[in-house]
Amino acid sequence: MREGLEVVDLEGQALGALAPRERILKTASDLFYRLSIHTVGIDRIIAESGVAKMTFYKHFPSKANLVAAYLRHKNAVWLGMLVTAAEGGGLSPLERVLAIFEALEVSFQAPSFRGCPFVKGLAEFGPDADAPDVKAAIAAYFKDLHDFVASLIAPLALDEPERAVLQILSLIQGAIVMAQSTGDPAIAAANRDAARRLLQDGANRA
């Protein structure tokens, strides 16, 4: 996970227990993820977070600034979840990679699961969108995920490690999209099995 990304447990705290900036971010995070970024206006976020309009703009000068902060927060939460799973005690290098899919399966079973916030962000902020901070936050997630998976793949000494990284990334993102579209968390176990075969075959060729 990129240095400087800090996981803040906004979801696990009552809104009233948070400072104004975190109240805004928690409210926006819930609304953006459940609904969509473009359909949720600033006035609704202000009303539901219980802060004054002046307080909102003090912390977030624009909606784009808030969206970028939301995506950076989601990056920290998602990557933190995967890192925690992969760093479980006693795991072999292969099991560390496979632990990603076990963590995803747990995530898919949560009532709050609504898919990948970064894929959804890509859909709302395409190549023509004038939102450099938002695009940078989305790109940072995919780079951080790539770097994290690459760090897990490296000890396996595969014949084509970068190719394996891209394949694992495809299995991860594919599982998230399929779980959202079908509502079936079993896709995580299916893709975990595919990842196991892929990595074992690569190790045998090395």
Order of alpha helices (4+ residues) and beta strands (2+ residues): alpha-alpha-alpha-alpha-alpha-alpha-alpha-alpha-alpha
